[in-house]
Amino acid sequence: MADTQSKGLIGRFLAASPDSVGKTVFIAVTVCLVASMIVSTAAVSLRPVQETNKKRDKQLNVLQVAGLYEPGQNVAEAFAAFEPQVLDLETSTFTGQFDAATFDGLAAAQDPELSRELENDPAGIGRQSRYKTVYLLREENGDLDKVILPIHGYGLWSTLYGFIAVEENGNDIFGLQFYQHGETPGLGAEVDNPRWKALWHGKKLRDEDGDLEITVSKTVPAAGREHYIDALAGATLTSAGVDNLVRFWMGEEGYGPFLKSLQAGEF
């Protein structure tokens, strides 16, 4: 025993049985620390790549919903055709308070100074940012061609994030596309089906009286087929979620006043 004690702490540790509690705990803790350091280092080093990919993915979805994406093209160069603007939803005007290239409306929704808690919340988003980045697409002569609007809301299992493209008249839908959701494959996830997305093209948000009539349902509304999107088969709650989120964002608490300004030719 004296010989063991004379070896000191490190010596006693090395001399201990590989199956001893102390050596087992030490090795386990060491492995965990080394692994966590490797993971942390990888996360930090990959963050710029992740941010670049995230930015590219958003640009790609904007191009796709506007009908401008072609396989193999340079996404960043094609995206340069768009004019990003930060829209103040309360005034329906563009603001220079933020950098439109970097402003994050979803993050702003968590800031009490930049957002509001919704009392009437059909889209299930909780808080709504006062500001949203929208993307204007102009013709060569400078006239407005389309506007791409970010939308999001709750479906069955998840929040769906996407874009809706509206023609310059502020009423005709060019396209709708979701870029992130967790809906059921084969059912609610059919929001990604090109055939279903094609149903949105050419539909009208409002009727001749200016009432919001766009509807996702299994039956044609009284307003007529020009306002009707057939609900997804077997995905009643996801379809209802899409109906709610689109009507919310296209309504008075969303982009409704801005779209009316487009109809009036103010942009």
C-alpha positions as CSV (number, residue, x, y, z in Angstrom):
1,M,0.0,0.0,0.0
2,A,2.9,2.3,0.8
3,D,4.3,1.7,-2.6
4,T,1.0,2.7,-4.2
5,Q,0.7,5.9,-2.2
6,S,4.2,6.9,-3.1
7,K,3.3,7.0,-6.8
8,G,1.2,10.1,-6.3
9,L,-2.2,10.8,-7.8
10,I,-1.3,10.3,-11.4
11,G,0.7,7.1,-10.6
12,R,-2.2,5.7,-8.6
13,F,-4.6,6.5,-11.5
14,L,-2.4,4.7,-14.1
15,A,-1.9,1.8,-11.8
16,A,-5.6,1.4,-11.2
17,S,-7.6,-1.4,-12.9
18,P,-9.1,-0.4,-16.3
19,D,-12.5,-1.4,-14.9
20,S,-12.2,0.9,-11.8
21,V,-15.0,3.4,-11.3
22,G,-12.5,6.4,-11.2
23,K,-10.8,5.4,-14.5
24,T,-14.2,4.7,-16.2
25,V,-15.6,8.1,-15.2
26,F,-12.5,9.9,-16.2
27,I,-12.4,8.4,-19.7
28,A,-16.1,9.0,-20.2
29,V,-15.8,12.6,-19.2
30,T,-12.7,13.1,-21.3
31,V,-14.4,11.6,-24.4
32,C,-17.5,13.8,-23.8
33,L,-15.3,17.0,-23.5
34,V,-13.3,16.2,-26.6
35,A,-16.4,15.4,-28.6
36,S,-18.2,18.6,-27.5
37,M,-15.1,20.6,-28.4
38,I,-15.0,19.0,-31.9
39,V,-18.8,19.6,-32.4
40,S,-18.5,23.2,-31.2
41,T,-15.5,23.9,-33.4
42,A,-17.3,22.4,-36.4
43,A,-20.5,24.4,-35.7
44,V,-18.6,27.7,-35.5
45,S,-16.5,26.9,-38.6
46,L,-19.5,25.8,-40.7
47,R,-21.8,28.7,-39.6
48,P,-20.7,31.0,-42.5
49,V,-21.4,28.1,-44.9
50,Q,-24.8,27.5,-43.3
51,E,-25.7,31.2,-43.6
52,T,-24.7,31.3,-47.2
53,N,-26.8,28.2,-48.0
54,K,-29.7,29.7,-46.1
55,K,-29.5,32.9,-48.1
56,R,-29.2,31.0,-51.4
57,D,-32.2,28.8,-50.5
58,K,-34.3,31.9,-49.9
59,Q,-33.2,33.5,-53.1
60,L,-33.9,30.3,-55.0
61,N,-37.5,30.1,-53.6
62,V,-38.1,33.7,-54.6
63,L,-37.0,33.0,-58.1
64,Q,-39.1,29.8,-58.3
65,V,-42.3,31.4,-57.0
66,A,-41.8,34.2,-59.5
67,G,-41.3,31.7,-62.4
68,L,-37.8,32.9,-63.1
69,Y,-35.6,30.0,-62.0
70,E,-33.9,27.9,-64.6
71,P,-31.8,24.8,-63.6
72,G,-28.1,25.5,-63.7
73,Q,-28.3,29.3,-63.5
74,N,-26.4,31.4,-61.1
75,V,-29.0,32.0,-58.3
76,A,-27.3,35.1,-56.9
77,E,-27.0,36.8,-60.3
78,A,-30.6,35.9,-61.2
79,F,-31.8,37.2,-57.8
80,A,-30.2,40.6,-58.5
81,A,-33.3,41.3,-60.7
82,F,-35.3,41.7,-57.5
83,E,-35.6,44.9,-55.5
84,P,-35.9,44.1,-51.8
85,Q,-37.8,46.5,-49.6
86,V,-38.7,46.5,-46.0
87,L,-42.4,47.2,-45.7
88,D,-44.1,48.8,-42.7
89,L,-47.3,46.9,-42.4
90,E,-49.0,49.7,-40.3
91,T,-48.4,52.4,-42.9
92,S,-48.1,50.4,-46.1
93,T,-45.0,52.2,-47.0
94,F,-41.3,51.2,-47.4
95,T,-39.0,52.2,-44.7
96,G,-35.2,52.9,-44.8
97,Q,-34.9,52.0,-41.1
98,F,-33.5,48.6,-41.8
99,D,-31.2,47.1,-44.4
100,A,-33.5,45.1,-46.7
101,A,-30.7,42.7,-47.6
102,T,-30.3,41.5,-44.1
103,F,-33.5,42.3,-42.2
104,D,-35.2,39.2,-40.7
105,G,-38.9,39.7,-40.3
106,L,-39.3,36.4,-38.4
107,A,-36.6,37.4,-35.9
108,A,-38.3,40.8,-35.5
109,A,-41.5,39.1,-34.5
110,Q,-39.8,38.1,-31.3
111,D,-38.9,41.7,-30.5
112,P,-41.7,43.5,-28.6
113,E,-40.6,46.8,-30.0
114,L,-40.9,45.6,-33.6
115,S,-43.9,43.4,-33.3
116,R,-47.3,42.9,-31.7
117,E,-49.1,40.1,-30.1
118,L,-52.1,39.0,-32.1
119,E,-55.5,38.8,-30.4
120,N,-57.2,37.4,-33.6
121,D,-54.6,34.8,-34.8
122,P,-56.1,32.5,-37.5
123,A,-52.6,31.7,-38.8
124,G,-51.4,30.6,-35.4
125,I,-48.2,32.7,-35.4
126,G,-48.5,34.3,-32.0
127,R,-46.7,37.5,-32.7
128,Q,-46.5,39.5,-36.0
129,S,-43.6,41.6,-37.0
130,R,-44.6,45.2,-37.9
131,Y,-42.0,45.0,-40.7
132,K,-41.6,42.5,-43.6
133,T,-39.1,42.2,-46.4
134,V,-40.9,42.1,-49.8
135,Y,-39.3,41.7,-53.2
136,L,-40.3,43.8,-56.2
137,L,-39.7,42.6,-59.7
138,R,-39.8,45.3,-62.3
139,E,-39.9,45.3,-66.1
140,E,-37.1,46.8,-68.2
141,N,-38.9,50.2,-68.3
142,G,-39.2,50.3,-64.5
143,D,-42.8,49.4,-64.3
144,L,-43.8,46.9,-61.6
145,D,-44.2,43.4,-62.8
146,K,-44.7,41.3,-59.6
147,V,-44.3,41.5,-55.9
148,I,-43.1,38.5,-53.8
149,L,-44.5,38.4,-50.2
150,P,-43.3,36.2,-47.4
151,I,-46.0,34.3,-45.5
152,H,-46.2,31.8,-42.7
153,G,-48.7,30.0,-40.5
154,Y,-49.5,26.8,-38.7
155,G,-50.7,23.7,-40.6
156,L,-51.4,20.4,-38.9
157,W,-47.9,19.5,-37.4
158,S,-45.8,22.5,-38.2
159,T,-45.5,26.1,-39.2
160,L,-45.3,26.5,-43.0
161,Y,-43.0,29.2,-44.3
162,G,-43.3,30.3,-47.9
163,F,-43.8,33.1,-50.5
164,I,-46.8,34.2,-52.6
165,A,-46.2,36.1,-55.8
166,V,-48.8,38.7,-56.8
167,E,-49.1,40.5,-60.1
168,E,-48.7,44.2,-60.3
169,N,-52.4,44.8,-60.0
170,G,-52.3,43.6,-56.4
171,N,-55.0,41.0,-56.9
172,D,-54.0,38.2,-59.3
173,I,-51.9,35.4,-57.9
174,F,-48.9,34.3,-59.9
175,G,-47.8,31.5,-57.6
176,L,-47.4,30.2,-54.1
177,Q,-44.5,28.1,-52.7
178,F,-43.5,26.8,-49.3
179,Y,-39.9,26.3,-48.5
180,Q,-40.1,24.9,-45.0
181,H,-42.7,22.8,-43.1
182,G,-43.1,19.5,-41.3
183,E,-46.4,18.3,-42.7
184,T,-47.2,14.6,-43.2
185,P,-45.5,13.0,-46.3
186,G,-48.1,12.0,-48.9
187,L,-50.8,14.1,-47.3
188,G,-50.1,17.7,-46.0
189,A,-46.7,17.6,-47.6
190,E,-48.5,17.7,-50.9
191,V,-48.3,21.5,-50.6
192,D,-45.0,20.9,-52.4
193,N,-46.7,19.0,-55.3
194,P,-46.2,21.0,-58.5
195,R,-49.7,20.1,-59.7
196,W,-51.3,21.6,-56.5
197,K,-49.0,24.7,-56.6
198,A,-50.1,25.2,-60.2
199,L,-53.7,25.6,-59.1
200,W,-52.8,29.0,-57.6
201,H,-51.7,30.6,-60.8
202,G,-54.2,33.1,-62.1
203,K,-56.5,33.0,-59.1
204,K,-57.8,36.3,-57.7
205,L,-57.6,37.4,-54.1
206,R,-60.6,39.8,-54.1
207,D,-63.8,40.1,-55.9
208,E,-65.0,43.2,-57.8
209,D,-66.2,44.8,-54.6
210,G,-62.8,44.4,-53.0
211,D,-63.8,41.7,-50.6
212,L,-61.1,39.0,-49.8
213,E,-62.5,35.8,-51.3
214,I,-59.5,33.5,-52.0
215,T,-60.4,30.1,-50.5
216,V,-58.8,26.7,-50.0
217,S,-61.6,24.2,-49.6
218,K,-63.3,21.1,-51.0
219,T,-66.2,23.0,-52.4
220,V,-66.3,25.9,-54.7
221,P,-67.3,29.1,-52.8
222,A,-70.1,31.4,-53.8
223,A,-67.6,33.9,-55.1
224,G,-66.7,31.4,-57.9
225,R,-63.8,29.3,-59.2
226,E,-61.5,32.3,-59.8
227,H,-61.1,32.5,-56.1
228,Y,-61.0,28.7,-55.4
229,I,-58.1,26.3,-54.6
230,D,-59.0,22.7,-54.3
231,A,-58.1,21.4,-50.8
232,L,-55.5,18.6,-50.5
233,A,-57.0,15.1,-50.5
234,G,-56.7,13.6,-47.0
235,A,-55.1,16.7,-45.5
236,T,-58.1,18.6,-44.2
237,L,-56.2,20.4,-41.3
238,T,-53.2,21.3,-43.5
239,S,-55.5,22.7,-46.1
240,A,-57.4,24.7,-43.5
241,G,-54.1,26.0,-42.2
242,V,-53.0,27.2,-45.6
243,D,-56.4,28.8,-46.1
244,N,-56.1,30.6,-42.8
245,L,-52.5,31.8,-43.3
246,V,-53.1,33.0,-46.8
247,R,-56.3,34.9,-45.9
248,F,-54.6,36.3,-42.8
249,W,-51.6,37.7,-44.7
250,M,-53.6,38.9,-47.7
251,G,-56.1,40.5,-45.3
252,E,-56.3,43.8,-43.5
253,E,-53.8,42.7,-40.7
254,G,-51.3,41.6,-43.3
255,Y,-50.5,42.9,-46.7
256,G,-54.1,43.9,-47.6
257,P,-53.6,47.7,-47.4
258,F,-50.3,47.4,-49.3
259,L,-52.0,45.4,-52.1
260,K,-54.7,48.0,-52.3
261,S,-52.0,50.6,-52.8
262,L,-50.6,48.5,-55.6
263,Q,-54.1,48.4,-57.3
264,A,-54.1,52.2,-57.0
265,G,-50.8,52.3,-58.8
266,E,-48.9,53.9,-56.0
267,F,-45.9,51.8,-56.5
